[in-house]
Amino acid sequence: MSDNQVDRCLCWEVPFAFIREQVEAGALSSFEEIQDAFGCGTGCGMCAPYIRKMLYIYETEGRWQTTFQPGEAEEFEDPW
């Protein structure tokens, strides 16, 4: 991974790949559940749009994206 990619919640050190595993296992299914389980999105908030985009891509395209370029999801609005 390149040093400039975003691949985790920085405040709580939770990799997006780990979140993906939890969603695939059926343990979590929404951003709010991820917040409750790991605290992601409750610290600085920088990871929130990336996690929301990750979930959206999976729901709409059936694929996972767990690394992002900085700024790639900052303007992402969850349509749900």
Buried (B, 14 or more C-beta within 10 A) or exposed (E): EEEEEBBBBEBEEBEBEBBBBBBEEEEBEEBEEBBEEBEBBBEEEBBBBBBBBBBBBBEEEEEBBBBBEEEBBEEBEEEE
